[in-house]
Amino acid sequence: MRPVTAGALVFGTSAAVLVLEILAARLLAPYVGVTLATYTGIIGTILAAIAFGTWLGGRLADRYDPGGLLGPILVLGGGLSLTIVPIVRLVGGLPIGTGPTAVVILVTLAFFAPAAVLSAVPPTVVKMQLADLRTTGSTVGRISALGTAGAIVGTFATGFVLVATWPTTPIIVGVGVALLLSGVVVEVARRRSRRAGFPGALAAAVVGVAAVGGAGAIGVNAALDPCERESAYFCARVVPNLAGCPDGLTLYLDTVRHSCVHPDDPARLDFGYAQLFAEVATAKAPDGGPLDVVHVGGGGFSLPRWLEVTHPGSVSRVLELDPALVDIAEQQLGLALSDDLTVTTGDARLGLRNEPSASADMVFGDAFGGLSVPWHLTTVEWTEQVERVMRPDGVYVLNVIDYPPFGFARAETATLQSVFEHVAVLAVPGRVAGQSGGNLVLIGSNGPIDAAGIRGANAAAVAAGGVAAELTEGDALDAFVRGADPLTDDFAPVDQLIALGRRP
């Protein structure tokens, strides 16, 4: 085989492995969420597959004719790639949980085999190209460099181009088909047939398996795909009339219910944490006067629309990561943007820099990746930027999800205490005491927190069928936080702290 062709195969297969690795996070997100555990499980398992495949490929290349192996390896890798989607859809729908074990199980079943098989290509090509022991170093170095270059191109192409252009499943199927066809071309070029023995027979058998796998991928994906719309960040779907959002529209992002929206009645808030946000806002402007609010996270835009109708004249500036969510909200959830309700898309950490100082009465923090607030939106440095944007008596209201012993919630409360003069936690009765886990609403301000106003707003909400809550402040809050350190840009292990929680 000519060196250019051999190098191209190593480049392409190495790129394919990285494409699959990056897409694994998107494919697994609807089942296990997107957390540090997800990425850790994916990276570790794929690295194990690469190590195993490289070792096995070298052993086979020493035992069999490497030229005869190359085509079958490519065809087998392509065929296995076509089985990734149906495996994830089928196994992901089983009750295997969402923790690290579930991540490793899913990645191993779906991605280990194709990554391992494709990683057998470089040692096979090295064996084919070693014609002179005096050039061993340069040959191995060239093949290794081409493999690394392919991995780099696969990484950049996937992260910057592919996921923003096509859904995950067509990309994976396209990679599988391309690999399969390249293997067939290699076999044809070697004028092999089914009579050629082990390698040719394997290629023929895998072509049949790949065809069945490809059809299965399309069929299973159509039947089990949990995504109504897949963006570069989320698997999103809108489901009507679910429990907890009766007569409304529930927005799911990956595994988490993000919003309950009533397009014809935006003053209605069904989710408990959203009601608590509203009660803090009511205490801030008890006469229903307008508020200038920066929203970190848009989701279904239920809170900006609640402000529109309950505090006429309010201005909401929403920082939303995903442009696709804005489209979904406009097309399916009845969102109407205006001069008083605007959206800036992109990372909120960057977007907040452009917000004028002392311009907001309130900042609502409701951004999530899975069950956790993105770590860079939890730190002292971030909170100082929030403080900069708020007026002197402004109020920061932050939604977090955690479970006893509340490692993250306690650390985040300590973070707010390091920036604001006054901090409180609003949650359902008994939650701060460790009787249950779930949402906690953290409140920070440099002006006194209107505890009486918040309790009064909650009492009125309970009388109207809302969620009862208790406000924790002062010595009780200090006892809750005791022993927790503030989160910083240098150290914010948000996912790990949440993982310590005892979930029901």
Secondary structure, DSSP 8 states (H G I E B T S, - for coil): --HHHHHHHHHHHHHHHHHHHHHHHHHHHHHH-SSHHHHHHHHHHHHHHHHHHHHHHHHHHHHS-HHHHHHHHHHHHHHHHHTHHHHHHHHHTSS--SSHHHHHHHHIIIIIHHHHHHTTHHHHHHHHH---GGGHHHHHHHHHHHHHHHHHHHHHHIIIIIHHHS-HHHHHHHHHHHHHHHHHHHHHHTT--GGG-HHHHHHHHHHHHHHHHHHHHHHHHHHH---SEE-SS-EEEEEEEETTEEEEEEEEETTEEEEEE-TT-TT---SHHHHHHHHHHHHHSTT----EEEEE--TT-HHHHHHHHHSTT-EEEEEES-HHHHHHHHHHS----BTTEEEEES-HHHHGGGS-TT-EEEEEE---BTTB--GGGSSHHHHHHHHHHEEEEEEEEEEEEE-TT-HHHHHHHHHHHHH-SEEEEEESTTTTTTS--EEEEEEEESS---HHHHHHHHHHHHHTT----EEE-HHHHHHHHTT----BTTB--HHHHHHTS---
